[in-house]
Amino acid sequence: MRPRTEAAVALGALVALLILAGALGQRRNSAAEADRRPSTFVTGPYGTRGLAEGLERLHVAVIRSRTSVRRLPRDSSQEGVSILALLDPSVELGQTEVGHVLAWSAASGGGHLLLAGPGAEPVMRCFGFTLDWRAADSVAVGPPAAPHSGHWPRVAGVLAHHSEATVIDSSRRADAGTSTCTVPVLSVAETLLVGPGRRVVALRLTRALDQREITLLADVSLLRNRALRETDAGPFALGLFAGRYDRVIFAEAEHGFAEGGSLAGATLAWSRRSPLGWAGWQLAVVGMLSLLAGAVRFGPVRRVIVRRRRSPLEHVRALATALSAARGHDVAISAMLRGLRRRLNPAARARGEVGPWLAGLATHARTPRARAAVQALEQLTRPGQPASSVLQAANAVEDVWEELSP
């Protein structure tokens, strides 16, 4: 593959990856905007991330509890005041969860409660209130002093009081039995927001036994990001916590943000339910099959072609042929003889003509092959030699070197 083709393929792959990343990012943003869970981890218009960040800036400790309400954090040091915020839990609360929430609120290491939305109604019943749910966004709200002042979000329900001292709730299908709780004695009931006809939308109760507060909100829409940004509910929502409590515990496990698992497990689960994950698995299987197919050898083992390097004599012959073609016979022969002289006597710096040196070399030749080679060199050093003399001189130099080399 040519370099230009490789660069074009790499550039095309990069562009495809960028387009895929943009599509996935846009899909994730759309999913976040459509997520209606009132969780502090959701940044869309229906989440409550803005409430948590606003409380942190007001120096209120925010704890995002990702454990079940059965293991709510408790403060045994008795320093500061804590409140647990159950913001319309997405997971239905059974009788066991309701009992744990009430036990946490009544324990020495527990704290106050904020209950909002229909998901928290099982706990609201234990304080003598239920929800009168209406059509979506059909109830206009406002403060008791001036219910029609300001721009407030519309809600979908109001609080309704019932006078039963013992609440028996058997409407939860997930429960093994019925849920029973006793409504505590309340010392104070402060109305925070009202709707048409002075119907209560937000209420703060004070338990007479331990003076702990229970704040009830008919609809969690008052705390969502959109309401805090676009309406007058922002100061009201922050005022429910800031200046009154030191710590706010948001129950995030009831919105599907429970702890546990690993990145590998989450990736595996995503690959099973996503079309892109299935495509990745198919590519992995194809690659594995290709690797297995390439690892199997078909037929006999092929012998490797042995390529030998040229010997020095072959290089000398090639050089002699080149000089012969250039009609540099005498120069070539003289250069080969000087090289032979340097190799035979590397310590001495022999200079001058090679004729006297060849005459002295003949006296040291002891074998007939060496003497014949020296005589051939003496004959070839004479001027007017043919083109084949260069090759003859190269062969004679090699013979002399083999016979006289130390």
VOPAGU-2260 file (C-alpha; in pm, 1 decimal, decimal comma):
REM VOPAGU-2260
SITE   aa  ch    i         X         Y         Z
SITE  MET   A    0       0,0       0,0       0,0
SITE  ARG   A    1     133,5     340,0     -96,8
SITE  PRO   A    2     200,1     608,3     166,3
SITE  ARG   A    3     -72,9     832,1      24,1
SITE  THR   A    4    -324,9     550,9      39,3
SITE  GLU   A    5    -225,2     467,6     398,2
SITE  ALA   A    6    -260,3     833,6     499,3
SITE  ALA   A    7    -604,6     853,6     334,4
SITE  VAL   A    8    -721,1     538,3     512,9
SITE  ALA   A    9    -593,2     665,0     850,5
SITE  LEU   A   10    -759,6    1002,5     798,2
SITE  GLY   A   11   -1087,7     836,7     704,0
SITE  ALA   A   12   -1075,0     615,2    1014,2
SITE  LEU   A   13   -1006,8     920,3    1233,3
SITE  VAL   A   14   -1301,5    1108,8    1083,8
SITE  ALA   A   15   -1527,9     805,7    1136,8
SITE  LEU   A   16   -1421,2     781,7    1502,6
SITE  LEU   A   17   -1488,6    1153,2    1555,6
SITE  ILE   A   18   -1834,2    1122,9    1400,6
SITE  LEU   A   19   -1909,7     817,1    1617,3
SITE  ALA   A   20   -1792,4     997,5    1933,1
SITE  GLY   A   21   -2008,3    1298,5    1848,1
SITE  ALA   A   22   -2311,8    1077,4    1787,4
SITE  LEU   A   23   -2261,6     896,0    2116,4
SITE  GLY   A   24   -2215,8    1225,1    2301,7
SITE  GLN   A   25   -2533,1    1367,8    2147,7
SITE  ARG   A   26   -2720,4    1051,3    2236,9
SITE  ARG   A   27   -2597,7    1071,8    2595,0
SITE  ASN   A   28   -2701,2    1436,1    2623,4
SITE  SER   A   29   -3047,9    1353,4    2491,0
SITE  ALA   A   30   -3078,9    1071,3    2742,8
SITE  ALA   A   31   -2975,4    1304,2    3026,6
SITE  GLU   A   32   -3232,0    1563,6    2922,5
SITE  ALA   A   33   -3507,6    1300,2    2915,8
SITE  ASP   A   34   -3411,9    1150,5    3254,6
SITE  ARG   A   35   -3694,7    1246,5    3493,6
SITE  ARG   A   36   -3536,8    1108,7    3809,5
SITE  PRO   A   37   -3496,1    1385,7    4070,2
SITE  SER   A   38   -3142,1    1276,1    4150,2
SITE  THR   A   39   -2846,1    1498,8    4233,2
SITE  PHE   A   40   -2648,0    1299,7    3974,4
SITE  VAL   A   41   -2881,6    1406,8    3691,1
SITE  THR   A   42   -2781,9    1733,2    3525,6
SITE  GLY   A   43   -3086,0    1760,2    3298,4
SITE  PRO   A   44   -3385,3    1986,9    3361,1
SITE  TYR   A   45   -3559,7    1724,0    3576,0
SITE  GLY   A   46   -3263,7    1647,8    3803,3
SITE  THR   A   47   -3165,3    1815,2    4130,0
SITE  ARG   A   48   -2793,2    1864,9    4066,5
SITE  GLY   A   49   -2837,0    2242,4    4095,5
SITE  LEU   A   50   -2985,5    2208,5    4445,2
SITE  ALA   A   51   -2688,0    2002,3    4567,7
SITE  GLU   A   52   -2430,5    2238,5    4416,9
SITE  GLY   A   53   -2610,0    2543,5    4557,1
SITE  LEU   A   54   -2609,2    2393,0    4906,8
SITE  GLU   A   55   -2238,1    2317,3    4880,2
SITE  ARG   A   56   -2169,1    2680,0    4792,8
SITE  LEU   A   57   -2370,1    2781,9    5098,0
SITE  HIS   A   58   -2134,1    2565,4    5311,0
SITE  VAL   A   59   -2386,0    2288,1    5371,3
SITE  ALA   A   60   -2233,8    1940,7    5365,0
SITE  VAL   A   61   -2397,0    1730,9    5091,5
SITE  ILE   A   62   -2385,8    1351,2    5122,1
SITE  ARG   A   63   -2502,8    1148,1    4824,3
SITE  SER   A   64   -2589,8     818,2    4990,4
SITE  ARG   A   65   -2562,2     533,2    4740,2
SITE  THR   A   66   -2656,7     268,0    4993,7
SITE  SER   A   67   -3007,5     150,7    5072,4
SITE  VAL   A   68   -3216,2     328,4    5335,4
SITE  ARG   A   69   -3149,8      22,8    5548,2
SITE  ARG   A   70   -2791,3     147,8    5594,8
SITE  LEU   A   71   -2832,7     522,0    5624,3
SITE  PRO   A   72   -2528,9     706,2    5766,6
SITE  ARG   A   73   -2557,0     812,3    6127,4
SITE  ASP   A   74   -2366,9    1079,0    6317,2
SITE  SER   A   75   -2272,4     951,7    6662,3
SITE  SER   A   76   -2073,9    1264,3    6752,9
SITE  GLN   A   77   -2391,0    1474,4    6787,5
SITE  GLU   A   78   -2217,8    1762,6    6607,0
SITE  GLY   A   79   -2442,4    1947,6    6364,7
SITE  VAL   A   80   -2790,1    1869,7    6240,6
SITE  SER   A   81   -2862,8    1626,3    5957,7
SITE  ILE   A   82   -3163,6    1587,7    5729,9
SITE  LEU   A   83   -3251,9    1302,4    5498,3
SITE  ALA   A   84   -3406,8    1405,1    5165,8
SITE  LEU   A   85   -3630,7    1144,2    5000,0
SITE  LEU   A   86   -3703,7    1311,7    4667,4
SITE  ASP   A   87   -3977,0    1107,4    4499,5
SITE  PRO   A   88   -3790,4     772,9    4508,0
SITE  SER   A   89   -3795,4     592,9    4174,9
SITE  VAL   A   90   -3785,4     256,1    4354,8
SITE  GLU   A   91   -4102,9     173,3    4543,0
SITE  LEU   A   92   -4059,2     181,6    4920,7
SITE  GLY   A   93   -4180,9    -126,6    5100,8
SITE  GLN   A   94   -4274,5    -165,5    5465,0
SITE  THR   A   95   -3916,1    -256,0    5556,9
SITE  GLU   A   96   -3771,4      57,9    5397,6
SITE  VAL   A   97   -4037,4     277,4    5561,4
SITE  GLY   A   98   -3952,8     126,3    5898,6
SITE  HIS   A   99   -3581,1     196,3    5850,4
SITE  VAL   A  100   -3646,4     559,9    5755,5
SITE  LEU   A  101   -3861,7     614,2    6064,5
SITE  ALA   A  102   -3609,9     435,9    6285,6
SITE  TRP   A  103   -3326,8     651,9    6149,5
SITE  SER   A  104   -3523,8     969,8    6215,4
SITE  ALA   A  105   -3603,9     864,7    6572,9
SITE  ALA   A  106   -3254,5     733,5    6658,4
SITE  SER   A  107   -2995,5     936,9    6846,1
SITE  GLY   A  108   -2762,6     945,8    6543,5
SITE  GLY   A  109   -3039,5    1024,1    6296,2
SITE  GLY   A  110   -3194,3    1352,7    6196,9
SITE  HIS   A  111   -3478,4    1536,5    6027,4
SITE  LEU   A  112   -3669,6    1430,7    5715,4
SITE  LEU   A  113   -3774,2    1589,8    5387,5
SITE  LEU   A  114   -4032,7    1390,4    5193,3
SITE  ALA   A  115   -4129,1    1494,1    4841,1
SITE  GLY   A  116   -4343,8    1343,8    4568,9
SITE  PRO   A  117   -4560,4    1033,8    4539,1
SITE  GLY   A  118   -4260,9     802,4    4583,5
SITE  ALA   A  119   -4227,0     921,2    4944,0
SITE  GLU   A  120   -4601,4     893,1    5023,3
SITE  PRO   A  121   -4562,0     565,8    5222,9
SITE  VAL   A  122   -4351,7     760,1    5475,1
SITE  MET   A  123   -4584,7    1064,6    5462,3
SITE  ARG   A  124   -4873,1     842,0    5573,2
SITE  CYS   A  125   -4688,8     769,9    5895,3
SITE  PHE   A  126   -4710,9    1142,8    5978,4
SITE  GLY   A  127   -5081,7    1175,0    5900,2
SITE  PHE   A  128   -5071,7    1306,5    5542,3
SITE  THR   A  129   -5137,2    1167,5    5195,7
SITE  LEU   A  130   -5121,9    1313,1    4846,8
SITE  ASP   A  131   -5419,0    1435,7    4650,6
SITE  TRP   A  132   -5275,2    1389,0    4302,6
SITE  ARG   A  133   -5414,0    1597,8    4018,5
SITE  ALA   A  134   -5339,6    1638,8    3651,5
SITE  ALA   A  135   -4982,2    1718,8    3559,0
SITE  ASP   A  136   -4879,5    2079,5    3636,8
SITE  SER   A  137   -5234,4    2185,1    3716,7
SITE  VAL   A  138   -5189,9    2346,0    4058,7
SITE  ALA   A  139   -5051,0    2697,6    4096,6
SITE  VAL   A  140   -4852,4    2753,0    4417,5
SITE  GLY   A  141   -4725,0    3043,6    4620,6
SITE  PRO   A  142   -4631,5    3144,6    4976,5
SITE  PRO   A  143   -4917,4    3164,2    5230,6
SITE  ALA   A  144   -4882,4    3542,8    5272,9
SITE  ALA   A  145   -4910,8    3619,2    4900,8
SITE  PRO   A  146   -5011,4    3304,0    4712,3
SITE  HIS   A  147   -5031,8    3480,0    4374,9
SITE  SER   A  148   -4706,9    3677,6    4388,0
SITE  GLY   A  149   -4397,6    3587,6    4187,3
SITE  HIS   A  150   -4336,0    3328,3    3921,5
SITE  TRP   A  151   -4363,9    2982,9    4075,6
SITE  PRO   A  152   -4369,3    2643,1    3902,7
SITE  ARG   A  153   -4698,8    2459,3    3880,0
SITE  VAL   A  154   -4726,2    2126,7    4061,7
SITE  ALA   A  155   -4941,2    1817,3    4018,3
SITE  GLY   A  156   -5076,1    1757,1    4367,3
SITE  VAL   A  157   -5150,5    1886,1    4716,4
SITE  LEU   A  158   -5123,5    1740,0    5066,4
SITE  ALA   A  159   -5429,4    1587,5    5231,1
SITE  HIS   A  160   -5461,8    1526,0    5605,7
SITE  HIS   A  161   -5618,4    1218,9    5758,1
SITE  SER   A  162   -5702,1    1174,1    6124,0
SITE  GLU   A  163   -5624,9     804,9    6170,4
SITE  ALA   A  164   -5373,6     749,6    6448,9
SITE  THR   A  165   -5265,7     407,7    6315,4
SITE  VAL   A  166   -5191,3     374,0    5946,0
SITE  ILE   A  167   -5229,3      34,0    5781,0
SITE  ASP   A  168   -5109,6      23,7    5423,3
SITE  SER   A  169   -5161,3    -298,4    5227,9
SITE  SER   A  170   -5149,0    -148,3    4877,2
SITE  ARG   A  171   -4783,1    -234,4    4813,0
SITE  ARG   A  172   -4764,9    -553,4    4608,4
SITE  ALA   A  173   -4397,9    -598,4    4683,4
SITE  ASP   A  174   -4466,6    -627,1    5057,5
SITE  ALA   A  175   -4510,0    -965,1    5214,7
SITE  GLY   A  176   -4773,4    -822,4    5449,8
SITE  THR   A  177   -4914,8    -491,3    5559,2
SITE  SER   A  178   -4725,7    -185,8    5680,9
SITE  THR   A  179   -4834,1     -45,9    6014,2
SITE  CYS   A  180   -4712,6     274,3    6179,5
SITE  THR   A  181   -4841,4     512,1    6443,6
SITE  VAL   A  182   -4874,6     882,7    6368,3
SITE  PRO   A  183   -4661,5    1072,8    6622,8
SITE  VAL   A  184   -4780,3    1369,9    6822,1
SITE  LEU   A  185   -4692,8    1691,8    6641,9
SITE  SER   A  186   -4624,7    2019,4    6821,6
SITE  VAL   A  187   -4598,0    2256,1    6522,9
SITE  ALA   A  188   -4735,6    2246,9    6168,7
SITE  GLU   A  189   -4603,5    2534,8    5956,3
SITE  THR   A  190   -4747,1    2592,6    5610,4
SITE  LEU   A  191   -4477,1    2683,3    5355,9
SITE  LEU   A  192   -4662,7    2687,4    5022,9
SITE  VAL   A  193   -5030,2    2681,9    4931,9
SITE  GLY   A  194   -5230,4    2630,1    4615,5
SITE  PRO   A  195   -5580,0    2735,3    4504,9
SITE  GLY   A  196   -5831,4    2733,4    4789,1
SITE  ARG   A  197   -5547,9    2749,7    5044,0
SITE  ARG   A  198   -5471,7    2382,0    4983,5
SITE  VAL   A  199   -5134,5    2294,9    5136,7
SITE  VAL   A  200   -4850,2    2212,4    4894,8
SITE  ALA   A  201   -4550,3    2232,6    5132,3
SITE  LEU   A  202   -4564,2    2177,5    5507,6
SITE  ARG   A  203   -4311,1    2160,2    5790,8
SITE  LEU   A  204   -4403,7    1945,4    6090,1
SITE  THR   A  205   -4231,3    1932,4    6429,6
SITE  ARG   A  206   -4247,1    1611,7    6629,5
SITE  ALA   A  207   -4335,0    1677,8    6993,3
SITE  LEU   A  208   -4122,2    1393,3    7131,2
SITE  ASP   A  209   -3778,3    1503,2    7006,2
SITE  GLN   A  210   -3855,1    1834,6    6823,1
SITE  ARG   A  211   -3728,4    1695,3    6494,5
SITE  GLU   A  212   -3873,6    1840,5    6178,1
SITE  ILE   A  213   -4044,3    1662,0    5891,4
SITE  THR   A  214   -4084,9    1868,6    5574,4
SITE  LEU   A  215   -4349,2    1748,9    5327,5
SITE  LEU   A  216   -4361,6    1856,3    4961,3
SITE  ALA   A  217   -4650,3    1746,2    4743,3
SITE  ASP   A  218   -4440,5    1759,6    4425,3
SITE  VAL   A  219   -4064,3    1736,0    4379,0
SITE  SER   A  220   -4090,0    1975,6    4082,1
SITE  LEU   A  221   -4019,8    2259,6    4324,0
SITE  LEU   A  222   -3662,9    2129,7    4364,0
SITE  ARG   A  223   -3574,0    2041,3    4005,0
SITE  ASN   A  224   -3302,2    2220,4    3808,0
SITE  ARG   A  225   -3548,8    2385,7    3571,4
SITE  ALA   A  226   -3756,1    2528,9    3859,0
SITE  LEU   A  227   -3449,0    2661,5    4039,4
SITE  ARG   A  228   -3326,6    2833,3    3723,3
SITE  GLU   A  229   -3643,6    2970,7    3568,4
SITE  THR   A  230   -3878,4    3042,3    3863,3
SITE  ASP   A  231   -3879,3    3187,2    4214,0
SITE  ALA   A  232   -3848,7    2840,9    4368,1
SITE  GLY   A  233   -3468,5    2868,7    4394,9
SITE  PRO   A  234   -3449,9    3072,0    4717,9
SITE  PHE   A  235   -3735,0    2867,3    4863,8
SITE  ALA   A  236   -3563,1    2534,3    4786,4
SITE  LEU   A  237   -3227,3    2645,0    4925,8
SITE  GLY   A  238   -3400,5    2795,9    5230,7
SITE  LEU   A  239   -3541,4    2454,8    5319,5
SITE  PHE   A  240   -3187,1    2344,3    5409,5
SITE  ALA   A  241   -2942,5    2636,3    5433,8
SITE  GLY   A  242   -2926,9    2794,9    5777,5
SITE  ARG   A  243   -3127,0    2512,1    5937,0
SITE  TYR   A  244   -2916,5    2200,4    5882,2
SITE  ASP   A  245   -2545,5    2127,1    5862,3
SITE  ARG   A  246   -2568,5    1812,1    5649,2
SITE  VAL   A  247   -2809,7    1699,9    5379,8
SITE  ILE   A  248   -2826,8    1330,9    5290,4
SITE  PHE   A  249   -2975,8    1259,8    4949,0
SITE  ALA   A  250   -3098,1     900,3    4910,1
SITE  GLU   A  251   -2955,0     817,7    4565,7
SITE  ALA   A  252   -2985,8     439,2    4585,7
SITE  GLU   A  253   -3364,4     476,1    4550,7
SITE  HIS   A  254   -3305,6     640,9    4211,4
SITE  GLY   A  255   -3094,7     357,0    4071,7
SITE  PHE   A  256   -2753,6     498,4    4167,3
SITE  ALA   A  257   -2664,5     227,9    4416,5
SITE  GLU   A  258   -2299,6     145,2    4473,0
SITE  GLY   A  259   -2141,0    -181,2    4373,9
SITE  GLY   A  260   -2014,2    -350,8    4061,1
SITE  SER   A  261   -1705,0    -274,0    3859,6
SITE  LEU   A  262   -1610,8    -103,3    3536,8
SITE  ALA   A  263   -1565,7    -438,5    3366,3
SITE  GLY   A  264   -1910,0    -553,2    3478,2
SITE  ALA   A  265   -2071,9    -227,7    3366,7
SITE  THR   A  266   -1898,7    -251,3    3028,7
SITE  LEU   A  267   -2011,7    -611,7    2985,4
SITE  ALA   A  268   -2370,1    -522,5    3076,4
SITE  TRP   A  269   -2364,8    -230,0    2831,4
SITE  SER   A  270   -2231,2    -450,2    2551,7
SITE  ARG   A  271   -2519,2    -694,3    2601,1
SITE  ARG   A  272   -2793,6    -434,4    2569,4
SITE  SER   A  273   -2642,7    -191,3    2317,2
SITE  PRO   A  274   -2627,3    -247,0    1937,4
SITE  LEU   A  275   -2275,4    -101,2    1939,0
SITE  GLY   A  276   -2177,3    -355,4    2201,8
SITE  TRP   A  277   -2309,9    -640,9    1988,9
SITE  ALA   A  278   -2118,0    -504,6    1690,6
SITE  GLY   A  279   -1801,3    -499,0    1901,2
SITE  TRP   A  280   -1855,3    -861,5    2008,7
SITE  GLN   A  281   -1905,9    -966,4    1646,0
SITE  LEU   A  282   -1585,6    -790,1    1538,3
SITE  ALA   A  283   -1398,2    -960,0    1822,4
SITE  VAL   A  284   -1528,5   -1302,0    1714,9
SITE  VAL   A  285   -1433,7   -1237,1    1351,2
SITE  GLY   A  286   -1085,7   -1124,9    1454,8
SITE  MET   A  287   -1039,8   -1434,8    1672,3
SITE  LEU   A  288   -1149,5   -1663,2    1389,3
SITE  SER   A  289    -911,3   -1486,3    1152,3
SITE  LEU   A  290    -628,2   -1530,5    1400,7
SITE  LEU   A  291    -705,4   -1901,0    1442,3
SITE  ALA   A  292    -727,8   -1950,2    1067,4
SITE  GLY   A  293    -392,7   -1777,8    1015,8
SITE  ALA   A  294    -228,7   -1989,2    1285,4
SITE  VAL   A  295    -307,1   -2320,1    1108,7
SITE  ARG   A  296     -32,2   -2431,6     862,6
SITE  PHE   A  297    -149,9   -2601,8     546,2
SITE  GLY   A  298      95,3   -2819,7     353,2
SITE  PRO   A  299     461,8   -2899,7     417,9
SITE  VAL   A  300     705,9   -2661,7     576,3
SITE  ARG   A  301     866,9   -2433,2     321,4
SITE  ARG   A  302    1242,9   -2410,5     323,4
SITE  VAL   A  303    1384,8   -2068,9     369,6
SITE  ILE   A  304    1583,1   -1940,4      71,5
SITE  VAL   A  305    1944,2   -1897,0     186,4
SITE  ARG   A  306    2099,0   -1584,5      43,5
SITE  ARG   A  307    2478,0   -1583,6      80,9
SITE  ARG   A  308    2671,6   -1263,1      95,0
SITE  ARG   A  309    2924,6   -1194,8    -175,2
SITE  SER   A  310    3282,9   -1290,1    -102,9
SITE  PRO   A  311    3564,5   -1030,8    -121,7
SITE  LEU   A  312    3684,1   -1194,3    -443,6
SITE  GLU   A  313    3346,1   -1137,3    -605,1
SITE  HIS   A  314    3363,8    -771,8    -510,6
SITE  VAL   A  315    3716,4    -747,3    -654,8
SITE  ARG   A  316    3603,3    -910,1    -977,0
SITE  ALA   A  317    3306,9    -675,7   -1001,9
SITE  LEU   A  318    3537,4    -378,0    -950,8
SITE  ALA   A  319    3780,2    -515,2   -1211,1
SITE  THR   A  320    3500,5    -559,0   -1462,5
SITE  ALA   A  321    3384,8    -202,7   -1404,0
SITE  LEU   A  322    3737,0     -61,3   -1447,7
SITE  SER   A  323    3787,7    -273,1   -1755,8
SITE  ALA   A  324    3472,9    -132,8   -1911,8
SITE  ALA   A  325    3605,9     217,2   -1837,0
SITE  ARG   A  326    3944,4     130,0   -2001,6
SITE  GLY   A  327    4133,5     186,8   -1681,5
SITE  HIS   A  328    4329,7    -137,7   -1701,0
SITE  ASP   A  329    4662,5      -8,9   -1580,4
SITE  VAL   A  330    4507,5     191,6   -1301,5
SITE  ALA   A  331    4304,2    -105,2   -1182,3
SITE  ILE   A  332    4598,3    -342,1   -1182,3
SITE  SER   A  333    4819,0     -87,1   -1004,3
SITE  ALA   A  334    4548,0     -27,6    -737,3
SITE  MET   A  335    4510,6    -403,1    -674,3
SITE  LEU   A  336    4884,7    -445,2    -636,1
SITE  ARG   A  337    4911,5    -158,6    -392,1
SITE  GLY   A  338    4626,5    -308,3    -189,7
SITE  LEU   A  339    4800,7    -646,1    -187,6
SITE  ARG   A  340    5121,2    -480,0     -66,2
SITE  ARG   A  341    4937,0    -307,5     220,9
SITE  ARG   A  342    4770,4    -630,7     326,6
SITE  LEU   A  343    5089,1    -835,9     323,4
SITE  ASN   A  344    5292,9    -576,4     512,2
SITE  PRO   A  345    5048,1    -356,5     708,0
SITE  ALA   A  346    5316,7    -222,2     945,4
SITE  ALA   A  347    5537,4     -72,9     673,7
SITE  ARG   A  348    5432,2     224,5     465,3
SITE  ALA   A  349    5549,5     107,4     121,6
SITE  ARG   A  350    5562,1     373,9    -141,0
SITE  GLY   A  351    5687,8     400,8    -498,8
SITE  GLU   A  352    5649,9     165,5    -789,8
SITE  VAL   A  353    5526,1    -186,5    -741,9
SITE  GLY   A  354    5771,9    -338,3    -995,3
SITE  PRO   A  355    6069,5    -365,8    -754,1
SITE  TRP   A  356    5836,8    -490,8    -484,8
SITE  LEU   A  357    5711,2    -770,1    -712,5
SITE  ALA   A  358    6069,2    -870,2    -790,9
SITE  GLY   A  359    6144,7    -902,6    -419,7
SITE  LEU   A  360    5814,2   -1084,5    -365,6
SITE  ALA   A  361    5911,5   -1350,4    -617,4
SITE  THR   A  362    6207,1   -1451,1    -397,3
SITE  HIS   A  363    5972,1   -1518,9    -105,5
SITE  ALA   A  364    5729,0   -1731,6    -303,6
SITE  ARG   A  365    5786,1   -2091,6    -200,3
SITE  THR   A  366    5504,3   -2269,7    -372,1
SITE  PRO   A  367    5468,4   -2310,9    -748,2
SITE  ARG   A  368    5121,1   -2146,6    -731,7
SITE  ALA   A  369    5261,2   -1837,9    -562,2
SITE  ARG   A  370    5554,9   -1810,4    -804,5
SITE  ALA   A  371    5322,6   -1848,9   -1103,7
SITE  ALA   A  372    5090,1   -1580,5    -964,5
SITE  VAL   A  373    5381,3   -1336,1    -906,7
SITE  GLN   A  374    5512,5   -1395,9   -1257,3
SITE  ALA   A  375    5162,0   -1333,9   -1397,3
SITE  LEU   A  376    5143,6   -1003,9   -1206,5
SITE  GLU   A  377    5485,1    -899,4   -1339,3
SITE  GLN   A  378    5363,8    -973,1   -1690,6
SITE  LEU   A  379    5033,5    -786,2   -1639,1
SITE  THR   A  380    5203,9    -470,5   -1509,4
SITE  ARG   A  381    5354,3    -405,5   -1849,6
SITE  PRO   A  382    5166,7    -146,6   -2056,6
SITE  GLY   A  383    4934,9    -235,2   -2345,0
SITE  GLN   A  384    4750,4    -521,6   -2176,1
SITE  PRO   A  385    4406,6    -634,2   -2305,1
SITE  ALA   A  386    4076,5    -581,2   -2123,8
SITE  SER   A  387    4084,4    -930,7   -1975,0
SITE  SER   A  388    4409,2    -846,9   -1791,7
SITE  VAL   A  389    4220,9    -683,5   -1506,1
SITE  LEU   A  390    4031,7   -1002,8   -1427,8
SITE  GLN   A  391    4354,0   -1206,1   -1457,7
SITE  ALA   A  392    4528,6    -966,3   -1220,9
SITE  ALA   A  393    4242,6    -998,1    -968,8
SITE  ASN   A  394    4272,0   -1378,5    -972,6
SITE  ALA   A  395    4651,6   -1360,0    -939,3
SITE  VAL   A  396    4628,1   -1116,4    -646,0
SITE  GLU   A  397    4386,7   -1354,1    -469,9
SITE  ASP   A  398    4625,5   -1647,5    -526,9
SITE  VAL   A  399    4920,6   -1454,1    -387,8
SITE  TRP   A  400    4720,4   -1349,9     -85,9
SITE  GLU   A  401    4606,7   -1705,0     -10,9
SITE  GLU   A  402    4963,6   -1839,3     -39,8
SITE  LEU   A  403    5157,3   -1560,4     138,4
SITE  SER   A  404    4908,3   -1423,0     389,2
SITE  PRO   A  405    5029,5   -1459,2     750,1
